């Protein structure tokens, strides 16, 4: 098998990951909408529960709750705009059900407001949560206002519903942030891991497009790392990994440093090829200096591309090419940098 084929095989394994958040969001949205449809048509079956003149509109509001889940289950994915649309529809359907229902307690429909709020906290960016809180407060006020009461009483009722919605949502958002850090971060070095790299690529591509700069990736591999573990022990091996990670992070300010696994690190850079070439050599020399007591060095291979060249996701190709050049550096004697042929 050629070096390039080996590189592609390793990258394929590197990028395998479990179910995407968009797929889970689609399943959750489908469950939410189907549950809403069940409540809508169950309400229509109860004589006198829906006010006269509202039955048709209420029945029609359930049609999207049946059609959209079918589409989501086929597509197996839901984008951020789609998630926002589901949340907005949920709020609208809850307000409509409050007006269509003959139940004027004011809390039956309002209790359902927690569903779109929790959906937002679970799947949408955290900056959406304050907006969701304001939206939930507005809907809650509209719902409780169906029962005439002094303004302060309405305010208290609204506050109760908002607190009941937002407290669990804030807890979910905090847990989600903690889990995201745990899932995306390597515990030994504190660097992002493979998942973190995949998650960060869209933002890096956007920055490259905005600055009209190339996107480059350095593959950094510690030379003879197995010998370090075998001769000095795994505790020292961990110290070496931490020191190399700290050194690479220190000299790569403004770039994304990732631990891919084992003794391999990656540095993703938005900048000119001259900057990348200098950074690659700086990484090599600084590691050689900082890890001199262990006689540890690194081999570096790198690749680059223009945003949009070769598809929307350049990561597999960048990893494959940088990986092949890193192995070329190993074969050439280690402790060296191999650049793309057009930039060598």
C-alpha positions in Angstrom: 0.0 0.0 0.0 1.4 3.4 -0.9 2.1 6.1 1.7 -0.8 8.2 0.4 -3.2 5.2 0.6 -2.0 4.6 4.2 -2.6 8.2 5.0 -6.1 8.1 3.6 -6.9 4.9 5.5 -5.7 6.4 8.8 -7.6 9.6 8.2 -10.8 7.6 7.4 -10.5 5.9 10.8 -9.7 9.3 12.5 -12.8 10.9 11.2 -15.3 8.2 12.2 -17.6 9.5 14.8 -21.0 8.6 16.4 -24.4 10.1 15.6 -24.3 13.8 14.9 -26.2 16.4 17.0 -28.3 17.3 14.0 -29.6 13.7 13.7 -30.5 13.6 17.4 -32.2 17.0 17.1 -34.2 15.6 14.2 -35.4 12.7 16.3 -36.2 14.9 19.2 -38.1 17.4 17.0 -40.1 14.5 15.5 -41.0 13.2 18.9 -42.0 16.7 20.0 -44.2 17.3 17.0 -45.8 13.9 17.0 -46.6 14.4 20.7 -48.1 17.7 19.8 -50.3 16.2 17.1 -51.5 13.6 19.6 -52.6 16.3 22.0 -54.2 18.3 19.2 -56.4 15.5 17.9 -57.1 14.1 21.3 -58.4 17.5 22.3 -60.6 17.6 19.2 -62.1 14.2 20.2 -63.3 15.5 23.6 -66.7 17.1 23.2 -66.8 20.8 24.1 -63.1 21.1 24.9 -62.4 23.2 21.8 -64.3 26.4 21.6 -66.8 26.9 18.8 -65.3 28.2 15.5 -61.8 27.1 16.5 -61.9 23.4 15.5 -60.8 23.8 11.9 -57.8 26.1 12.6 -56.8 23.8 15.5 -57.0 20.7 13.4 -55.0 22.3 10.6 -52.3 23.3 13.1 -51.7 19.6 13.7 -51.0 18.8 10.0 -47.3 20.1 10.1 -46.9 18.0 13.3 -47.6 14.9 11.2 -45.8 15.9 7.9 -42.6 17.4 9.3 -41.6 14.3 11.4 -41.9 12.1 8.4 -39.6 14.4 6.5 -37.1 14.6 9.4 -37.0 10.8 9.8 -36.2 10.4 6.1 -33.6 13.2 6.0 -32.1 12.2 9.4 -30.9 15.7 10.1 -32.1 19.1 11.2 -30.1 22.3 10.7 -29.9 25.2 13.1 -32.5 27.2 11.2 -34.8 24.2 11.1 -34.4 23.8 14.9 -35.3 27.5 15.4 -38.4 27.0 13.1 -39.5 24.0 15.3 -39.1 26.1 18.4 -41.1 29.0 17.0 -43.8 26.7 15.7 -44.0 25.1 19.1 -44.6 28.5 20.8 -47.2 29.4 18.2 -49.0 26.1 18.6 -49.1 26.5 22.4 -50.6 30.0 22.2 -53.1 28.8 19.6 -54.1 25.8 21.8 -54.6 28.2 24.8 -57.0 30.3 22.8 -58.8 27.4 21.1 -59.4 25.5 24.3 -62.3 26.1 26.6 -60.0 25.5 29.5 -59.4 28.9 31.0 -57.2 27.8 34.0 -54.4 29.5 32.1 -51.7 26.9 33.0 -52.6 23.8 31.0 -51.1 25.2 27.7 -48.5 27.3 29.6 -47.0 24.1 31.1 -46.1 23.0 27.6 -43.8 26.0 27.2 -41.0 24.0 28.8 -40.8 21.8 25.7 -39.5 24.3 23.2 -37.4 25.9 25.9 -35.7 22.6 26.7 -35.2 21.9 23.0 -33.4 25.2 22.6 -31.2 24.5 25.6 -30.3 21.1 24.3 -29.6 21.7 20.6 -29.2 25.4 19.8 -26.3 27.6 20.6 -26.3 29.1 24.1 -26.8 32.6 22.9 -30.3 31.6 21.9 -31.3 30.8 25.4 -31.9 34.5 26.6 -34.0 35.1 23.4 -35.9 31.9 24.2 -36.5 33.2 27.7 -38.0 36.5 26.4 -40.1 34.5 23.9 -41.4 32.2 26.6 -42.2 35.1 28.8 -44.3 36.7 26.0 -46.1 33.5 25.3 -46.7 32.9 29.0 -48.2 36.4 29.5 -50.5 35.8 26.5 -51.7 32.5 28.0 -52.2 33.6 31.6 -54.0 36.8 30.4 -56.9 34.6 29.2 -57.9 34.5 32.8 -58.8 38.0 33.9 -56.8 39.2 36.9 -55.1 42.3 38.2 -51.8 43.1 36.4 -49.6 42.1 39.4 -51.4 38.7 39.6 -50.8 38.2 35.9 -47.2 39.1 36.4 -46.8 36.5 39.2 -48.5 33.8 37.1 -46.3 34.6 34.1 -43.2 34.6 36.3 -44.1 31.2 37.7 -44.4 29.7 34.2 -41.1 31.3 33.0 -39.2 30.1 36.1 -40.6 26.6 35.6 -39.4 26.7 32.0 -36.1 28.4 32.4 -34.6 26.7 35.5 -34.5 23.2 33.9 -33.3 24.8 30.6 -30.4 26.6 32.3 -29.4 23.4 34.1 -29.5 21.5 30.8 -27.4 24.3 29.1 -24.8 24.1 31.9 -24.6 20.3 31.7 -24.3 20.5 27.9 -21.4 23.0 28.2 -19.7 20.7 30.7 -20.2 17.6 28.5 -19.1 19.4 25.4 -15.8 20.3 27.1 -15.4 16.7 28.3 -16.2 15.3 24.8 -14.1 17.8 22.8 -11.0 18.1 25.1 -8.1 15.7 25.6 -7.8 15.3 29.4 -4.0 14.8 29.5 -2.9 17.8 27.5 -6.0 20.1 27.7 -6.0 20.4 23.9 -9.0 19.8 21.7 -9.3 16.2 20.5 -10.4 14.8 17.2 -14.1 15.7 17.8 -13.0 19.2 18.7 -11.1 19.5 15.5 -14.0 18.4 13.4 -16.3 20.8 15.3 -13.9 23.8 14.8 -13.3 23.4 11.1 -16.4 25.3 9.9 -15.3 28.4 11.9 -11.8 28.1 10.7 -13.0 27.9 7.1 -15.2 30.9 7.6 -12.2 32.9 9.0 -10.1 31.8 6.0 -12.8 33.0 3.6 -13.2 36.3 5.5 -9.5 37.0 5.5 -8.9 35.5 2.0 -6.1 33.3 3.5 -5.2 29.7 3.0 -6.1 27.1 5.5 -3.1 24.9 6.5 -2.6 21.9 8.8 0.6 20.7 10.4 0.9 17.1 11.6 3.3 16.9 14.5 4.5 13.5 15.7 6.9 12.8 18.6 9.9 10.8 17.3 10.7 7.5 19.0 7.9 8.0 21.5 7.5 4.3 22.1 11.1 4.2 23.3 10.4 7.0 25.7 7.6 4.9 27.2 9.6 1.7 27.2 12.8 3.1 28.6 11.6 5.9 30.9 8.1 4.7 31.8 4.6 5.9 30.9 4.6 8.6 33.6 7.6 10.3 31.9 5.8 9.6 28.6 2.8 11.6 29.8 5.2 14.4 30.9 6.7 14.5 27.5 3.3 14.7 25.8 2.3 17.5 28.1 5.5 19.4 27.5 5.3 19.0 23.7 1.7 20.1 23.8 2.4 23.1 25.9 5.3 24.1 23.6 3.3 23.7 20.4 0.4 25.7 21.9 2.8 28.4 23.1 4.4 28.9 19.7 1.1 28.6 17.8 -0.7 31.5 19.2 -3.9 32.3 17.2 -3.9 28.8 15.7 -5.9 25.7 16.7 -3.8 22.9 18.4 -5.3 19.5 18.6 -4.2 16.1 20.0 -5.2 13.6 17.4 -4.3 10.6 19.5 -1.2 8.9 20.8 1.9 11.1 20.2 0.3 13.0 17.2 -0.7 16.6 17.4 -2.2 18.8 14.7 -2.0 22.6 14.3 -4.6 24.2 12.0 -3.5 27.6 10.8 -5.2 30.4 8.9 -2.4 32.3 7.2 0.0 32.5 4.4 2.2 29.6 3.4 5.3 31.6 4.5 3.8 31.9 8.0 3.0 28.2 8.1 6.5 27.3 6.9 8.0 29.5 9.7 5.6 28.1 12.3 6.5 24.5 11.3 10.2 25.1 11.7 9.6 27.0 15.0 7.6 24.1 16.4 10.4 21.7 15.5 13.2 23.7 17.0 11.4 24.8 20.1 10.4 21.2 21.0 14.0 20.1 20.4 15.1 22.8 22.9 12.4 22.4 25.5 12.6 18.6 25.6 16.4 18.4 25.4 16.7 16.6 28.8 14.8 13.6 27.2 16.4 14.1 23.8 12.9 14.3 22.3 12.3 15.7 18.8 9.3 15.9 16.5 8.7 15.3 12.8 6.4 17.7 11.0 4.5 17.4 7.7 2.1 20.0 6.5 -0.4 20.8 3.8 -2.6 23.7 2.8 -5.6 24.6 0.7 -7.7 27.6 -0.4 -11.2 27.7 1.2 -13.7 26.1 -1.1 -11.0 24.2 -3.1 -11.9 20.6 -3.4 -15.3 20.7 -1.7 -16.8 22.2 1.5 -14.8 19.9 3.9 -11.1 20.1 3.2 -10.1 18.3 6.5 -9.8 14.8 5.2 -7.5 15.8 2.4 -5.4 18.1 4.6 -5.0 15.4 7.2 -4.1 12.8 4.6 -1.5 15.0 2.8 0.1 16.2 6.1 0.1 12.7 7.5 2.0 11.4 4.4 4.5 14.2 4.6 5.0 13.6 8.3 5.9 10.0 7.5 8.2 11.2 4.8 10.0 13.3 7.5 10.3 10.1 9.6 11.8 8.2 6.7 14.2 11.0 6.0 15.8 10.9 9.4 13.2 12.5 11.8 13.5 15.9 13.5 12.6 17.7 10.3 9.8 19.4 8.4 8.5 18.2 5.1 6.5 20.9 3.2 4.2 20.6 0.2 6.2 20.1 -3.0 5.1 23.4 -4.4 6.2 25.1 -1.3 9.4 23.2 -0.5 
